[in-house]
Amino acid sequence: MPHPIDEISEDHFLMTLALFLALGMLFQAGSTQPSPVLPDAEGTYALGPDDQIIVRAVDVEEIDNKPVRIAMSGNIDLPLVGRIHAGGLTLDQLKAEIESRLNKFLNQPEVSVSVMEMRSQPVSVLGAVQTPGIHQLQGQKTLFEVLSLAGGLRSDAGNTVKITRKMEWGRIPLPSAVDNGQFSVATLSVKGIMTAARPEENITIRPYDVISVPTADIIYVIGAVHKSGGFVLGENESLSALQVLSLAEGLERAAAPENAKVMRLIENSSNRSEIPVDLKRVLAGKGTDLPLKADDILFIPTSATKNAALRSLEAAIQIGTGVAIYHR
């Protein structure tokens, strides 16, 4: 079922905003001089429009160490060499083509080609981000920068971020990375990302990487409580009805906890079953607390609550409107 995202806790919002503003200042300050692309990409990277390359040619002053921007047509123009369609070529293929043309003027020309800036290279960001889809790297970008391009994490983001990379770009440089021959896959902690607690995990993202942010497991509490909404479960965490009631800051004065119920999704169905739970007895230590599952709705009525009102609240959760989501 879709998770509501209408409201974010103030602490979570301020923390996210401060992080991305700080990161933006750091990235802007360091962006005046482009850095060469790491060597692991140079053997397989296919050049594209708006990439900037450096061509080094020994004894050819007109070419040596000159930056060249690939046109939107995919072409470059070099002195003595002429026009070459570089788009789609690897660096080795472009090097061979330049050397072949320089053979007319030099005996065994020595040429090297490197990438200074990658442009218009796609990366997919999926799941619980503000603007999921395909985003363009336009130069080297880190994980933080790509998540920022996607608008940042939604309030219902889960506890992990997964990165999947083609092996032609090399293994993901993280201890959690697992390789299966074609892809390298690594999983990171959302908390580590949001707090910048592990800066070494802010790795450079490569073209065609897939970044997946799963939606969280959430338990909802609605009705006569002081803080209704959805509470995000930690990894491998479970909560009972009494624990969720505590997170909701307790009962309102008019609550009827003896008539509380848990609305639980029926397997392979969009319908819910209703499980009565006498929270009045549980609070008095005379009843059995009920373990809750992800997507459960704990409903605390008042003596005047009608069934129609309950259905309206359930519908609000189903369509994702008017329900706050809290990270703890």
N, C-alpha and C positions, 0 to 999 in steps of 0.2 A: 504494500500500500504506500502511497506517496506520503512523505513526511512534511508537516507544516514548517514554514520557515519565516512566518510573518514578523516575529519578534525575537531579538537576540538580547541576552542578558547584558547589562551595562558594562560589567567587568570584562566580559568576553569581547565586546565590541571595542572598548578602549584599548585592550591589549592588542587586538588585531590591527587596529588603526595605527597605533604607535609603532608596531613592528614594521609594517609596510612603509610608513613614512621614513623611518630610520634607514631601512634597507634602500629605499629610493635615493636618499641623499648619498649613501655610500656608493651606490652603483653609478650615480651621475658624476660624482667626484672622480671616479676611476675610469670613466668612459672616454676621456679625451684622446687617449692613445690606444688604438686597437692592439690586441695581443694575437700572436700567431696561433693558429689552430693546433691542438696537440697532435703529435705525430701519429697516434693510432688511427686517425681518420684519413690520413693522406693517401693511403693505398687504395681505398675504395670510395672515397667521397666523390660524388658526381657534381661537377660544377654547375651553377645555375645563374640566371639573370641577377644582376646587382651584387654578385660576389666580388670581392676585391682580392686580387692575387698579386704576388711579387714574382717577377721573372728576373732571374739572374743568368747572365750570359757572359762568360769569360771572353775578354778582348772585343766586346761589342758595347761600346760606351752608350750608344743610342738606346740600348735595351737594359743594360745591367742595372739591377736593383731598383727598377722603376715600378711603382704601384700601377696596376691596371684594373679598371672597373669593367666587368662584363656587361655589355649592353642588354637591354630588355629583349633584343632579338637573339641573344646568346652569343654574339660575335665580339671579338676583340681585334684591334688593329695594332700591329707592331712594326717599327721601322725594319726594313730589309725583309721582313717575314711576310708582311701584308695582312690580309684579313683571314682570321681563322674562326670557325664556328666552335667555340669552347664549351657551349652549353651541352651537358650530358657527358662530357669527357671526364675521366679521372685525371689526376695531376700527372700520373705517369704517361697517359695517352697524349695529353697536351704537350708535355716535355718532348716526347718522341716526335710529334708533328713539328714543333719549332725547330728541333735539331735537324730534321729532314730538310726543311726549307733553308736553313742556314748552311747546309752542305754545299750550296752553290757558291758561297763566299768564304767559308772557312774549312780547314782540314780538321775533321773530328771535333766539331763544336761541343763545348761543355755548357749545358743548360740545366737549371733547376727551377722548379715552380713550387711556390708555397701559398697557402691561403692566409690572408690577413683578416678577412671578415667573411663570415657566412651570411648570406641574405636569402630571404624567402624560402626558408626550409621549414617544413611543417612538423608540428608536434601535436599529438592528441591529448587533450585533458578531459577526462570523463568523470562523471559521478557528481558528488556533492560540492560543486563549485558554482559561483554565481553565473558564469557564462561558459558552460561546457562546449566542447567542439574542437575544431582544428585551429590552432594558432600558429603564427609565423614567428620563427626565432629572430630573424633579422639581426644576425650577428650572434656572438656567443651569449648565452643566457644560463643563469643558474636555476636551480629548482625553485627558490624563493621568487625569482623574477617571473618564471613561467606561471606559477600559481597566482602571482599578482596580475599578470596579463589576463588570466581567466577570472578576474574579479575577486579572488580570495576564496577562502572556504566558507561554505554555508554554515548556518548554526546547527544543522543536522548532520554535519560531517562526522564520520566514524573516527576510530582511534588510530587508523593506519593510512599510509599513502603507499601505493605500489607503483614501481617504475619497471617497465618492460622495454628492453633494448635489443635490437638486432646485433648478433655477435660480430658482424662485420665492423661494428664500431668499438669492439672490445668489451671486456667484462666490466660491469658496473663497479666502480671502485669503492665498494662498501662491504663490510664484513658479512652482512646478511645476504649478499648476492648469491644466487643459485643459477648455474648454467645448465642448459639442456641440449646443447649442440647448436641450436638455431637462435636462441634468445638467452639473454641474461636478465634475471628478475630479482629485484630487491624490494624489501618492505621496510618502511620507516615509521616512526611514531609521530602522530600528529602533534602531540604535546611537545616533543622535541623540536618540531618545526616551528610551532607557534611561539615558543619561548626562546628560540634560537639557542637552546641549551647545548646543542651539538653542532657547532658551525662546520665541522668536517663533513656533515651529511648534506650540506648545501652544494651539491655536486653540479658540474656543468652538464646541461641537458643537450643531447645530440639530436640531429634530425631524425624524424620518424620514431622517436621515443613515444611511449604511451604512458601517461600518468593517470592512475585511477585512484579516486577518492571515494570509498564506499560510504553509503549512508549509515548512520549509527543505528544501533539497537536502542529503542526508546520505550519507556513505560510512561503512560499518561495518568494523571490524577485530575479529576474535574469535580465540580460541585461545591459543597459547603466547606472549603478549606481556604486558608489564607493565601496560598500561592499555587494556583492551579496551572497546569501546563504539562509539558513533556520533559522527562529527566533522562539524559543520555547515560546509558550503561557503560561502565568501563570495560576494558577487554577481559573476557572470561568472568565478568561480574554478574551476580544475581541479587535481586532485592525482594524483600517480602512486603506484604501490604502495610505492615506497621512501619517499616523503614521508609517506604514511599510517603506515607502520611507524615512522617517526621520531616522529610525533604520539603513537603508542602506546607511546613510551618504550623501544622496542627489544624484542629477543627474550628470552624466558626461557631458562634454562640447558638445558632439555630440548627446546627447539624443533627442528623439522625443516624449516628454511626451503626446502630443495630440493624439498619436497613441497607447497609452498603452492599455493593455487588461488584464483581469483576466481570468485565465483558471481554471475552477471549475469542479470537478468530478461530473458526472451525477449519481444520486442515482441508486444503484444496477447495476452499470456498471463501466468498467475500462476506459471508454471514458470521454473526457472533453468537456464542452461547453466553448465558448469564449464570454466574456462580455466586450465590449468596455468601457473604462473609460478615459475621457479627463483630464489627470492630469494637463495639462497646464492651463485649465480653473479653476480647483480646486485650484491650487497654486495661481491663481490670485483672488480667492475669488468669482468667477463667476459661478462655477460649484458645483455639489453635490458630496461630498465624498462618497465612497462606502465601507460599512462594509464588512470585509473579514471573511472567515470561515477556520477552520482547513483544511490543505492540499491544500488550494488555492495557485496558482502560479501567482504572479504579474509580468508581463513582460513589461519591458521598452525598446522599440526598438531604434535603430538609423535610420536615414533616409535611410541607405543602408542595413538594416537588411532584409534578405530573410526569407520566411516562413520555408524553410528547416532548417535554423539555429535555429529557434524557436523549431522545432520538435526535433532537436538534444539536445537542452537544457532540454526539457521535458523528453526525454529518459534518460538523465543523472540522473535526479531526481528519475525516476521510478526505476532504477537499483541501485541507491545509490552510485554513483561514482562522484568524483570531485566537490561535493557541501559541503560547510562548514555548520556546525550547531552551532548556537550561543545561549548560555544561558545568560540572562540579570540579 
